Amino acid sequence: MVGHKGGKERSGETPLPSDEEGTMLCVAEKVLGGNFVEVMCSDGNKYRAMIPGKMRRKIWIHEGDLVLFLPWGTADMKGELVHRYNEGETRELLRKGLVPKELVELMGGEGGT
């Protein structure tokens, strides 16, 4: 586990958005501080995402990062981040066509589109 950051060792499986679990792909638009990030999601809405304790100080979120988000289902448009995709995972999702064009534009037009 030398050189591995971010806590638990993963099996190499990239988590995907799931309607069953209620997760969706989003792009971090603005780091708000206080462990919150404003994200624009694939459903076209902006949410305030909490960075959970297991990710704080281990995984840094920057503007333009592709993240997996779980809304809380409340009227205040809040939820929590589940996963931040690294560059390789983002390229793989783009290659598979799982990232909507609106999010690609927010990410800075990665993927040659």
N, C-alpha and C positions, 0 to 999 in steps of 0.2 A: 504494500500500500504506500510505498514511497512516492512522494510527489503528487499524491492525490489530495485535492482540496474539496471541501464541501461535505465532510462527514461520511455517511454510509457509502460503502462500495456498491456500485450498481452493476447489474448483470449486462449492461450494454444496451438495454432496451430503452428507446426514447419514448417517454410518455406522450400519448396522443390525446387530442380533445375527444371527449366522450359525452354524448347526449345522455347516456345512462347515468353517468356520475354528475352531469351538469357543468362540466368544465368547458372552456372555450379559449381559443387563441386570441391574444391581445398584444399590443405594442405599448411599451412604456413611453408615455408622452412627456411626463414631468415628474421629477423626484420632489415630493412635497416636504420631506423631513418628518420627524416623529414616526418613523417606520411606515410611512404611507407613500404610495406612488399613484399618479393619475394615469390610467390606461385607457386606450381606445380599443374596443373589442370588435370581433368579427360580426357581431349583431348590429354594429353601427352606433352603439352607445358608449359614453364615457363613464367609467367607474372609478371609485377611490379604492385602491387595493392595499390591504395591510400586508406587510412583510412579516411572516410568522417567525417566532423565536428560533426555530431550527435553521432558518436561513440567514438571520441577522449576523453580521460580521463574518459570515462564511461565504456568502454569495452576494456579490455587489450588483445592484441593478442600475443600469445607465439608460438615458433617453435613447430610444430606438431599439432597445432589446425586445426580442420576441419572448413572450411569457405565456404560461398556462395559468388561467385564472378561474377561480371558483366563486361565483356570486353567492351571497348569503340569502338572496331571495326576499330582501326587505325593500321597502320603498325608498330608502336613502341611497341606493345605488352603490353599496359597498360590498366587499368580498375580500378574499385573500389569495395571494399568489401561491401556486402549487409548485411551479418549476420555472426556471429560467433556462431557455435553450442556448447552448453555446454555439459558436460559429458553425461547427460541423453538423450539429443537429439541425440548425436553421437551414443550411444548404440542403440537407436531406429532405426536410419538409417542403422546401421550395421545389426540389426536383420531383417529388411525388405529387405536387400540385395541391397540397393541403392548405396553403396560405392564400387567403383571398387577395386580389389585386390591391384593394384599398389598404390593407395592412402592409403590403410590399412597398407601396409608395411612402407610407409613414416611416418605414424602416430605412428609407434612403434609397429605394430602388435597387436593392441587392438582387442578385440572381439574373442580371442581364435583361430585365424587362423595363 
